[in-house]
Amino acid sequence: MPLTWKAGRFELDLERPLVMGIVNVTPDSFSDGGEHADAASAIRHARMLLDAGADILDIGGESSRPGSRRLTPDEEWARIAAVLEETLRWGVPISVDTYQPETMRRALDLGVDIINDIRALGVPGAEEVVAASPAGVCLMHMQGDPETMQQAPHYADVVGEVRAFLLERAAALQLRGVDRARITLDPGFGFGKTLEHNVALARGLASLAAPGYPLLVGMSRKAMIGGLAGRPVGDRVVASVAAALACIGNGARIVRVHDVAATVDAVKVWSALHA
């Protein structure tokens, strides 16, 4: 049976890997904070990513980098509302990157197709909001909170523990009546993990994919890429693309990236040459 992702207005074909373009409407994201902090700039950037070949646009108003400040729902909504309203007119899948139920509700009322949640709908009320909609959802693993997650991450078996957490969250959502076909899972590279944990997760993606949920991964420009390649954050395009291809080869179906054009080209070549 073909692998698909039911996401709001769309049923996305995952037989080929999809590229999700990042639109950070933030002043403090780790890589591009401040570059698209106003709505007009963010909309221009979203159009550029779409023109470069992005299959999905992921729009977020709060940074989740280590040590980042939490926003109120009203602060978050003020950043992203105009961007969502405009991009939803473009006829492409639109994702909102949020863990706040009130932001989810407002975005879903506008017609957003995907909720991408770093807290895996763990905030009280989030499950109910998503369950009452037709949206797709991405459940991500994170150990701790962005404020403290990188201080002392620890696992006895990182692949097994991440897998168990994600499957538990997926099962909980299905108990609320959410179609399994609406759910994707994200191991949360860099969210409460050391470099060694991240490498183990990347190598163990096949285990995470085995239960049949599509995997969405995001390594783009992260500290782990810097650790592996020895490059500063502004010089990690090639290494980030290499990481995306490695994850696709290990079972990922959606890659969330900053550098859409380079990733799209690489995925086309990989798909053509991969046996």
C-alpha positions, 0 to 999 in steps of 0.5 A: 500500500503506498505510503501517504500522509493525510494533512488537512487539504492534502494527501501527500505521496511519500513514495519520494522524499519530501522537502519541508522548508523552514520559515522562522518568523523570529529574532532569535533562531539559532541559524537565521534569527532576525533575517525574516522576523517581520511578516513581509520578509517572511512571506518573501522568504517562503515564496523563495523556498517554494520557488526553490522546490519546497513541498511543504512550508513550516512556519514558526514564531518561537525559537526552540534553540537551547536557552530560548525564551518562551512566548505567550500565545498572543506574542507567537500569533502576532508574529505568524498570523499574517504569514499564515494568511498569505501562504495559505492562499498558495495552494501548498501544504502549510505547517505551523511549528508550535506547541501552544494549543491556542496557537494551534486552534487559531492556525487550524481555524485559518486552514493550516494543514499540519501541526509540527509540535516539538512537545508531541502534543504534550501540553494540556489541551493540544491533543484535543485541538488537533483531534478535532481537526483534519490536520496532519501532525508531527510528534517530536521527541525532546528530553527536557525543555529548550531552556535546559535540554542540552545541559546534561542529556542522558539515555540508557538506550537512546534509540529504544527510548525515543522509539517508545516515547513516540509510539506512546504519543502516537497511540494516545492520539489514535485513542482520541480518534486521530487517523494513523495516516495523519501522524508522522514522527520526529526523533528530535535531533538536537533536542536533549541529545549529545552528538553521540546520541544524535549519531546513534539516532541517525543510524537507528532510523530504520528501527524508528521507521519499522512501526510504519509511521512516516519519519520527519527529520530536521538536522539542518545547520544544527550543532551536531552538523557543526560537530561532525563537519567542523564548520560554523553555522553559516557554512553548513549547507553541504554537510546539512544536505549530506545529513538529509540524504543519509537520513533518507537512506535510513528511512526518513520520508520528510526532511526539514531544511533551511537550504531548500534548493540544494536539498531538492537537487540532492534528493533528485539525484539521490532518488535517481541513482539509489538502487 
